[in-house]
C-alpha cells in the first residue's frame, strides 16, 4: 500500500527537497529560507515527527503571497489544485524546483 504524502513525516520529505537543491549547487539554508517564507516556521522549531498534513496545518503563518505561485509540478498546474493541503505541498515543491533551476531567491520569494 502506497503511503499518502499527507501522512508521510515531513522529516522524510525534507531531505529529498534538500537533495534536489544541492544537486544543482544550491544549499540547505536556501531550502530552509523557502520553507520559512512559505510557512512561517523557523527550521529549529520544526517537529521532526509531524506528518506533512500536521506540518502545514500547524504552520505559524502561510505567506499570503503564496497564492502568486504558478506553474507546473509533475504536470499539474499548482494554481489549479483544489485541495488546499495538496496545493501547499505543491507550492513548496514548486519553489524548490525554481531554486534548483537557478532562479534567484528574490524572484522565488515573490
TORSE-244253 format. One record per residue (C-alpha): x, y, z. Coordinates in steps of 0.2 Angstrom, whole numbers. Example, Ala and Ser with C-alpha at 12.3 -4.5 7.8 and 13.67 -1.06 7.14 Angstrom:
<rs>
[[62 -22 39]],
[[68 -5 36]],
</rs>
This chain:
<rs>
[[0 0 0]],
[[7 17 -5]],
[[8 30 9]],
[[0 46 5]],
[[11 62 5]],
[[-1 69 18]],
[[3 55 30]],
[[22 55 27]],
[[33 63 40]],
[[39 79 35]],
[[57 74 41]],
[[56 61 27]],
[[51 73 14]],
[[63 87 19]],
[[80 78 15]],
[[73 75 -3]],
[[69 94 -5]],
[[87 97 1]],
[[95 84 -11]],
[[85 92 -26]],
[[93 109 -22]],
[[110 103 -18]],
[[111 93 -34]],
[[110 109 -43]],
[[123 118 -32]],
[[110 126 -20]],
[[110 125 -1]],
[[100 118 13]],
[[100 136 20]],
[[91 142 4]],
[[78 127 6]],
[[75 132 24]],
[[73 150 19]],
[[60 145 6]],
[[51 134 20]],
[[51 149 32]],
[[44 161 19]],
[[30 149 14]],
[[25 143 31]],
[[32 155 45]],
[[42 141 53]],
[[60 143 58]],
[[70 127 55]],
[[74 125 73]],
[[56 123 78]],
[[50 110 65]],
[[43 95 74]],
[[53 80 66]],
[[38 68 70]],
[[25 79 61]],
[[17 72 46]],
[[16 84 30]],
[[-3 86 35]],
[[2 92 53]],
[[17 102 47]],
[[6 113 35]],
[[-10 113 46]],
[[1 119 61]],
[[11 131 51]],
[[13 148 60]],
[[8 158 45]],
[[6 153 27]],
[[13 168 17]],
[[-2 177 9]],
[[9 179 -7]],
[[10 160 -9]],
[[-6 162 -20]],
[[5 171 -33]],
[[15 154 -35]],
[[10 147 -53]],
[[17 134 -64]],
[[18 115 -65]],
[[24 102 -54]],
[[23 84 -60]],
[[12 90 -75]],
[[-1 98 -63]],
[[-3 117 -63]],
[[-1 122 -44]],
[[-14 136 -46]],
[[-27 124 -51]],
[[-26 112 -37]],
[[-42 112 -27]],
[[-36 103 -11]],
[[-29 116 0]],
[[-17 105 8]],
[[-10 97 -8]],
[[-9 114 -15]],
[[3 120 -1]],
[[13 104 -3]],
[[15 108 -22]],
[[19 126 -18]],
[[34 120 -8]],
[[39 108 -21]],
[[37 122 -35]],
[[48 134 -25]],
[[62 121 -23]],
[[61 117 -41]],
[[64 135 -45]],
[[78 136 -33]],
[[86 120 -41]],
[[84 128 -59]],
[[95 143 -53]],
[[82 156 -50]],
[[87 170 -39]],
[[80 170 -21]],
[[72 187 -23]],
[[62 180 -38]],
[[57 164 -29]],
[[51 173 -14]],
[[39 184 -24]],
</rs>
